[in-house]
Amino acid sequence: MKTTTWILGVLALTAVSSAEAQDRRTLTAEQRAELQRRQEAMRSAPRPIEGINSIWIDELTWMEVRDEIASGTTIGIIATGGVEQNGPYVAGGKHNYVLEAMCDAIARELGNALCAPVMKYVPEGDPENIRYPGTLSVRQETFRMVLEDVANSLKSQGFTDVVFIGDSGGNQNGMSETAARLNEHWEGAARAHYSSIVATTDPERIRARQRIEAGLYSINEVELGPLERTLEIGRELIAYRTGITVRAIRESLAR
């Protein structure tokens, strides 16, 4: 019953939004001017409460994002991961977990960046012929259109540099080509950048406990333990990769 009520609520909201959109198309010039005045007043309204310490756009309110942009946050980062088979020990969302740590570290190191939610649906092969259970795929053209739409969303609200980063090999060409297409389309009004980062294993998603209990916590007969050392190496890798990626982004911004 609760599910049905929620769905009906969403449908009702959708209907209202559609009606408002239709009304705006039929407004007179004076009515459109008044609507714009009210919208501008709303956009300039002060925040009623303090914001939170997050670099993730989906964790912030629209006022918090607005104020971040106004205070000099000009870089929007779009990270692409994926859901694919990673062998018997590693979770299918490995790339997403890596990017959650990486994007947070990169944005904080840059100091003037926010991250869009990690894109989890990426090209992993023909969606109609998935070889391994648990793999989720979209077509290349779908992937590129989503990249383009999200990048345009960031540009439209004031971000002047949009950076694509990816942790999976299959994403790289789509991000590179989308960045090039956006730069041509934007004609200097904003800039799109592409930075590739190599994959690493997220220690918390490699079934460490189960592998230790089964005597399988090793690679090529080299023991990975103790677990604390694995976590320490993971943190060191994040710091190392963050440094490389931030330098690449700053070099791209300087060009």
C-alpha positions as CSV (number, residue, x, y, z in Angstrom):
1,M,0.0,0.0,0.0
2,K,2.8,2.4,0.9
3,T,4.5,1.7,-2.5
4,T,1.2,2.4,-4.4
5,T,0.8,5.7,-2.5
6,W,4.3,6.8,-3.3
7,I,3.9,6.0,-7.0
8,L,0.6,8.0,-7.1
9,G,2.4,10.9,-5.3
10,V,5.1,10.9,-7.9
11,L,2.6,10.8,-10.8
12,A,0.7,13.7,-9.2
13,L,3.8,15.8,-8.9
14,T,4.7,15.0,-12.5
15,A,1.3,16.2,-13.6
16,V,1.7,19.4,-11.7
17,S,5.1,20.0,-13.2
18,S,3.8,19.4,-16.7
19,A,0.9,21.8,-16.2
20,E,3.3,24.5,-14.9
21,A,5.5,24.0,-18.0
22,Q,2.5,24.3,-20.2
23,D,1.4,27.5,-18.4
24,R,4.8,29.1,-18.9
25,R,4.6,28.6,-22.6
26,T,1.3,30.5,-22.7
27,L,2.4,33.4,-20.4
28,T,2.3,37.0,-21.7
29,A,5.5,39.0,-21.8
30,E,4.6,40.8,-18.6
31,Q,3.8,37.5,-16.8
32,R,7.1,36.0,-18.0
33,A,8.9,39.0,-16.7
34,E,7.2,38.7,-13.3
35,L,8.0,35.0,-13.1
36,Q,11.7,35.7,-13.9
37,R,11.7,38.4,-11.2
38,R,10.4,35.9,-8.6
39,Q,12.8,33.2,-9.7
40,E,15.8,35.6,-9.4
41,A,14.6,36.7,-6.0
42,M,14.4,33.0,-5.0
43,R,17.9,32.3,-6.3
44,S,19.3,35.2,-4.4
45,A,17.6,34.3,-1.1
46,P,19.9,33.7,1.9
47,R,20.3,30.2,3.2
48,P,18.1,29.7,6.3
49,I,20.7,27.2,7.9
50,E,24.4,26.4,7.7
51,G,25.6,24.1,5.0
52,I,27.4,20.8,5.4
53,N,31.0,19.8,4.6
54,S,30.6,17.7,1.4
55,I,31.9,17.9,-2.1
56,W,29.0,15.7,-3.5
57,I,26.4,17.7,-5.4
58,D,23.7,15.2,-4.6
59,E,24.3,15.6,-0.8
60,L,24.0,19.4,-1.0
61,T,20.9,21.5,-1.1
62,W,20.5,23.7,-4.2
63,M,21.3,26.8,-2.0
64,E,24.6,25.2,-0.9
65,V,25.6,24.4,-4.4
66,R,24.6,28.0,-5.5
67,D,26.8,29.5,-2.7
68,E,29.7,27.2,-3.5
69,I,29.7,28.4,-7.1
70,A,29.3,32.0,-6.0
71,S,32.4,31.6,-3.7
72,G,34.6,30.4,-6.5
73,T,33.9,26.7,-7.0
74,T,34.2,26.6,-10.8
75,I,35.1,22.9,-11.4
76,G,32.5,20.2,-11.8
77,I,33.8,16.6,-11.8
78,I,32.0,13.8,-13.5
79,A,33.4,10.4,-12.6
80,T,32.4,7.2,-14.5
81,G,32.7,3.8,-12.9
82,G,30.7,0.7,-13.9
83,V,29.1,-2.5,-12.7
84,E,30.9,-5.6,-14.1
85,Q,32.4,-8.9,-13.2
86,N,35.6,-8.6,-11.2
87,G,36.3,-12.3,-10.5
88,P,35.2,-14.4,-7.5
89,Y,36.4,-12.1,-4.8
90,V,35.8,-8.5,-5.8
91,A,32.4,-6.7,-5.9
92,G,31.0,-5.8,-9.3
93,G,30.9,-2.1,-8.3
94,K,34.6,-1.9,-7.6
95,H,35.2,1.1,-9.9
96,N,32.4,3.0,-8.2
97,Y,33.8,2.4,-4.7
98,V,37.2,3.5,-5.9
99,L,35.8,6.7,-7.4
100,E,33.8,7.6,-4.3
101,A,37.1,7.8,-2.4
102,M,39.1,9.3,-5.4
103,C,36.6,12.1,-6.3
104,D,36.3,13.2,-2.7
105,A,40.1,13.4,-2.4
106,I,40.6,15.1,-5.8
107,A,37.9,17.8,-5.2
108,R,39.2,18.6,-1.7
109,E,42.8,18.8,-3.0
110,L,41.7,21.1,-5.9
111,G,39.8,23.3,-3.4
112,N,37.4,24.7,-5.9
113,A,35.5,21.6,-7.2
114,L,32.4,19.6,-6.6
115,C,31.6,16.1,-7.7
116,A,28.5,14.9,-9.5
117,P,27.3,11.4,-8.3
118,V,29.4,8.6,-9.8
119,M,28.0,7.4,-13.0
120,K,27.5,3.6,-12.5
121,Y,25.9,2.7,-15.8
122,V,28.6,2.6,-18.5
123,P,29.4,0.6,-21.6
124,E,30.3,-3.0,-20.6
125,G,29.4,-4.7,-23.9
126,D,26.3,-5.4,-25.8
127,P,23.4,-5.0,-23.3
128,E,21.4,-7.7,-25.0
129,N,24.2,-10.3,-24.7
130,I,25.7,-10.0,-21.2
131,R,28.2,-12.7,-20.6
132,Y,28.6,-12.5,-16.8
133,P,25.7,-12.2,-14.4
134,G,25.7,-9.0,-12.4
135,T,27.2,-6.9,-15.3
136,L,25.1,-3.9,-16.2
137,S,25.7,-2.1,-19.5
138,V,24.5,0.8,-21.6
139,R,25.2,1.5,-25.3
140,Q,28.1,3.9,-26.2
141,E,25.7,6.4,-27.6
142,T,23.6,6.3,-24.4
143,F,26.7,6.8,-22.3
144,R,27.9,9.8,-24.3
145,M,24.5,11.4,-24.3
146,V,24.3,11.2,-20.5
147,L,27.8,12.6,-20.2
148,E,26.9,15.5,-22.4
149,D,23.6,16.2,-20.6
150,V,25.2,16.1,-17.2
151,A,28.1,18.3,-18.3
152,N,25.6,20.8,-19.8
153,S,23.7,20.8,-16.6
154,L,26.8,21.8,-14.7
155,K,27.7,24.5,-17.3
156,S,24.2,26.0,-17.2
157,Q,24.4,26.7,-13.4
158,G,27.8,28.4,-13.5
159,F,30.6,25.8,-13.6
160,T,33.2,26.9,-16.0
161,D,35.3,23.7,-16.2
162,V,33.9,20.2,-16.4
163,V,36.3,17.4,-15.8
164,F,35.6,13.8,-16.8
165,I,37.5,11.1,-14.9
166,G,37.1,7.3,-15.2
167,D,38.3,4.2,-13.5
168,S,37.4,1.7,-16.2
169,G,39.0,1.2,-19.5
170,G,35.8,1.0,-21.5
171,N,34.8,4.5,-20.5
172,Q,37.8,6.4,-21.8
173,N,37.0,6.9,-25.5
174,G,33.5,8.0,-24.7
175,M,34.7,10.6,-22.2
176,S,37.5,11.9,-24.4
177,E,35.2,12.3,-27.4
178,T,32.5,13.9,-25.4
179,A,34.9,16.4,-24.0
180,A,36.1,17.3,-27.5
181,R,32.5,17.7,-28.7
182,L,31.5,19.9,-25.8
183,N,34.5,22.2,-26.3
184,E,33.5,22.7,-29.9
185,H,29.9,23.3,-28.9
186,W,30.6,25.6,-26.0
187,E,33.0,27.8,-28.0
188,G,34.9,28.9,-25.0
189,A,31.9,29.7,-22.8
190,A,33.1,26.8,-20.6
191,R,35.7,24.0,-21.0
192,A,35.5,20.3,-20.8
193,H,38.5,18.2,-19.7
194,Y,39.3,14.5,-19.7
195,S,41.6,12.7,-17.3
196,S,42.2,9.0,-17.2
197,I,43.0,7.2,-13.9
198,V,44.1,3.6,-13.7
199,A,42.1,1.1,-11.6
200,T,43.1,-0.2,-8.1
201,T,41.3,-2.5,-5.7
202,D,39.1,-1.1,-3.0
203,P,40.2,-3.1,0.1
204,E,36.7,-3.1,1.6
205,R,35.2,-4.7,-1.4
206,I,37.5,-7.7,-2.0
207,R,35.8,-10.2,0.4
208,A,38.8,-10.1,2.7
209,R,37.2,-11.8,5.7
210,Q,35.8,-14.6,3.7
211,R,39.0,-15.1,1.8
212,I,41.0,-15.2,5.0
213,E,38.7,-17.8,6.5
214,A,39.0,-19.9,3.4
215,G,42.7,-19.5,3.1
216,L,42.5,-17.6,-0.1
217,Y,43.7,-14.2,0.9
218,S,46.5,-14.1,-1.7
219,I,47.4,-13.3,-5.3
220,N,49.7,-15.6,-7.3
221,E,50.6,-17.3,-4.0
222,V,51.7,-14.0,-2.4
223,E,49.8,-13.4,0.9
224,L,47.9,-10.1,1.1
225,G,47.6,-10.0,4.9
226,P,47.4,-8.6,7.4
227,L,44.2,-6.8,6.6
228,E,45.4,-3.6,8.3
229,R,48.3,-3.4,5.8
230,T,45.9,-3.9,2.9
231,L,43.8,-0.9,4.1
232,E,47.0,1.2,4.6
233,I,48.2,0.4,1.1
234,G,44.7,1.3,-0.2
235,R,44.9,4.7,1.5
236,E,48.4,5.3,0.1
237,L,47.2,4.4,-3.4
238,I,44.3,6.9,-3.1
239,A,46.8,9.6,-2.0
240,Y,49.2,8.7,-4.8
241,R,46.6,8.7,-7.5
242,T,45.0,11.8,-6.2
243,G,48.3,13.7,-6.6
244,I,48.7,12.5,-10.2
245,T,45.1,13.3,-11.2
246,V,45.1,16.7,-9.6
247,R,48.3,17.6,-11.4
248,A,46.8,16.5,-14.7
249,I,43.7,18.5,-14.1
250,R,45.6,21.6,-13.2
251,E,47.8,21.3,-16.3
252,S,44.7,21.0,-18.4
253,L,43.1,24.0,-16.7
254,A,46.2,26.1,-17.4
255,R,46.2,25.3,-21.1
